[in-house]
Amino acid sequence: MSRYDLIGVETQLFERYPALADRHANAVHAGAAKIRGLIERTDAVRGMDADAFTEHVASIQRTALAGYAASVRGILPGEEVERWISARDALKLTAYDALLGEVDAPGAASLLDALEAVNDAGTASGDQTTLDQALDAVVDRCSCGYASTRNLPKRTCYVCAQAVTAAWNAEERRVLLRLPAVRQEVDRLLDELVDRLAEIKLNPAAEWSVVEHAQRKARRRLARLNRAARNEIFDEMLTTWRELAVAASHDSRPIARSVAKGAKRSGLGTARLSAVALPGNAVVEERAKKRAQTR
């Protein structure tokens, strides 16, 4: 049993007990605001030691879990709580999941899952996003200077890294609109990667090397796809895409940076891959939850 199986149990409880769902939603809103505040006050992994940043996030998560547990005490019948505790105790807890052992509160797994320090809801996105638009949207929160000066630093801060990712993905979508056959294959390939990553998340014994292998395999497949379509992909289509790939290679997040540095080899699809590859990616998380609920 994995944490996502436990989340599936909690989803059923939220449906049966609206008061529990309301308290959970309040806890998610308050906790997520604190996570965003931490990111905005620091240069995230660039300006703060990575271990210290992780400790700050864990502290916020622990406080949120404790507050949530207090708020839902007595809402559920005792047998429902016991069923949840039994499911929780059946988990093979990782260091991350160990926080669940500190509270006996159904909904805690879903809350912990929602408080990942990954996605920044304030980052500009959408098919019309240009780099200038994305950077303008975060200029008041930028701590590396890139948003205001447009001088690319060695490592972009968290909000600028997110802005570059959004702009690179938007540009890639624009290019692929001119290449419907390639777009279809890229969509299929990356959907299969999302499926694989969701499957891995549901296996508590899976090692990080399994994730890395899936990502490397996706890069190789993208490279083959782009080589096969080289007669359709002209250099002038990729001018802006390549410029954004260079900016993305300065990402402060090691995984995203590594994927971007290989963009010249892997080609179109790499921008979306750089987002999918990040731990906590919303698409992968949602796919894992749906899989867990149907088990």
N, C-alpha and C positions, 0 to 999 in steps of 0.2 A: 504494500500500500504506500502511496506517495502523498505529499502535501496536497496535490491536486485532487486526489480522491476525497480527502478531508474537505476541501473546498466544495466539492460536489454535494457532500452531506449538508454543508452549511447553506448552500443555495436552496435546498429543499426546506430547510428550517426558516429561511427568510420568507419563503412563499407562504408557509403556514402561520408564521408569527410576525405580523406587520410591525409590531412594536420593536421587535429585535432588529428588523431591517432598518427602521428609522434610527435607532441608536447606532447601528453600524454605519449608516450613511453619514451621520454627524461626526463619528470618530474618524472616518476616512477623510472628510472635508477638513477637519481641524489638523489631522496629522500630515496630510499632503501639503497644507499651507506651511507648516513648519519645515518640511523637507525642502520646499521651494525657497523658503527664507534662508535656509542654510546655504543652498546653492548660490543664491543671489548675494549673500554676504561674503562669500569666499570666491576664490578663483578655482573652486572645486579641486579636482585632482592636480591641477597645475600649481596653485598657490598654497595648497595645504598638503602636508604629507598624506599619502594615500591611506595609511593605517589610521591616522588621526581623523580623516574624513569618514572612514568606515565606522570608527568608534562614535562619532557624533551622530551619524545616521542611526546606529544601533540604539543609542541613548534615546533618541526621539521615538523610535519604534517601541522600545520598552515602556516608556512613559505612556504612549498612546494605548498600548495593550492593557496596561494596568488601569488606566482611566476607563477604557471600554468595559473591562471586566467588572468594575465597580458599578457602571451604569446599567448593566444588563442583569445584575444579580437579582434572582427571584422572578424574572420574566418567564422563563421556561419551566415546565414540569421537571421534577427531579430525574425522571427516567430519560428525558431527552438529553439532559446534561450528561448523565452517565453514559449514554450511547455515544455522545461526542467524545467524552474522555477516553472511552475504550478505543474508538477509532484513532484518536490522537496518540494514545500509548502504543498502538500497533505500528506506528511509523518508525522507520529507521532514521532518526533525527540527525541532520547535518548540523554543523556549527550554526548555520543561519537559522534552521528550523528550531534549534534548541530554545529560542525565545518562546516558542509555543508551550514549552514545559513549565513556564512560569505562571501561567494563568489557566483556570478551568472555565473558559468562557467560549461557548459556541459562537463562531464568527471571527475568532482570533486569527485563523489561518487566512481568511479572505482579507482581513484588515492588514495583516503583515504583508500579504501579496500586493496590496494596493499602495503600500508605502515604500515602493522601490524608488531609489534616487536615480532614475534613468530619464524619463521623458519630461520635458519642460513644456507645459501647455501654453506658455506665453510665446513660444518661438513661432515666427511666421511660417506658414506652410501653404500648400495649394498649388495648383497647376500654373498660376500666374506669378509665383514667387521668383523674383530675380535676387541676386546676391545683395544688391543695394537695398532692395525692399526688406530683405530678411535682416540685414545688419542694422538698418534704420529702426527696426522694431525692437532691437535689444540694446541700442546705444546707451540707454540710461542704466543698464545693468552690466555692461561690458567692463572687464577688469584687465584686459590685455592690450587695449588701445585700438584693436583692429576695427571695431565698429565705427569709430570716429575718424581715424586717420587713414584707413584702408591700407596701411602698411602691414604686411603679413608677418606676424611674429614667429619665432621658432615653434611655439606651441600656442594655439588659440585657447582662450578661456572656455568654460563650459557653454555659456550662452552663444558665443560666436561659433563654436564647433557645431552646435545644434542648428544655427542659422545657415552655415555652409552646407550641412547635410540636407536641410530643407531645400535650399536653392539647387543643389546638385541633383537631387531627386526630381525636382520640377523640370529642370533642363533635360534630364534623361527621358522623362515622359514626353516632352515636346519632340525630341528627336525620334523617339520610337513611334510617334503618331505618323511619321512619314514612312515607317517601315513595318507595316501591319504583320507580315509573316514573322519577322524577327521579334516583334513585340509579343506575339502569341507564344513563341517558344521561350522567351525570357519569363513571361508570366507562368508558364507551365513549370519551368525549371525551378524558379524561386518558390512557387507554391509547394513543390515537392520538398524543398529544403525546409520550409516552415513546418510541414508535416513531420519531417524527420526530427527537427529540433524540439517540436512539441512532444514527440514520442520519447525522446531522450529525457526531457524534463520530468516525465512521468515515471522514470526509472531511478529510484533513489540511490542505486548503486553505481550509476553511470559516472565515468570519469570525464574530466574536462577534455582529455585527449580524444574522446569519441565526438565531442562537439567540434573540435578543431578538424578532425578528419572529414566530417560532413561539410564544413565550410570550404576546406581545400578542394574537395570533390566538386562542389558547386562552382568554384573559381575555374577549375579545369574545364568543366562543361560549358561555362560561359565563353571561355577562350575558344573552344572548338566551334561553338555556335557563331561567334563573331568572325572567325576565319572562314567558315563556310559561306557567310554572307558578305564577304569583302567586296564583291562586285556591286552590292547595293549600298554599302556604307561609304560615303565620300568624305574626304578630309574636312571640307568646309562645313559639313554637318556637325563636326565634333569640336570646333574651335572653342566655344564657350564651355562645353562639357569637359574638355581637357584642362582648361583654366581652373574650373571648379574642382577637378580631381587633384590638382596641385595644391589648392587651398585646403582641401580635405586631408591631404597628407601631412598637414601641420596640426591635426587634431590632437588634443591632449589625452584622448582616450586611446590606449594602445591598440585595442582590437580594431576600432574604426580607422586608425592611422595605418595599420598594417594592410587592411583591405584596400584603402585608397592608394597606397604606394604601388600596389599591383594592378592598378586600373589600366595601364597601358597594355599589359598582357591579357587581362581578362575581358576588357572591353565593355560594351553596353550591358547594363544589368548590374555593374559593380556598385553604382550609387545606391541602388535599393539593397543590394547585398550588405553594404556597409552599415545600414540601419538594422537589417534583420539579424546580423551577426552579434549585435550588442546584447549583453545579458539584460533580461527584463523587457525586451522588445514587445510592444503591446500586441502585435499581430500573433507572435509566437505564444505569448501568455494566454490570449483569448482562445487560440486553437487548443492549447493544452487543457484549459478549463472545460471546453466542450467535449474533448475526448474523455476526460475524467467523469463527466456527468453521464456519459452513455455506457460506461463500463458495467 
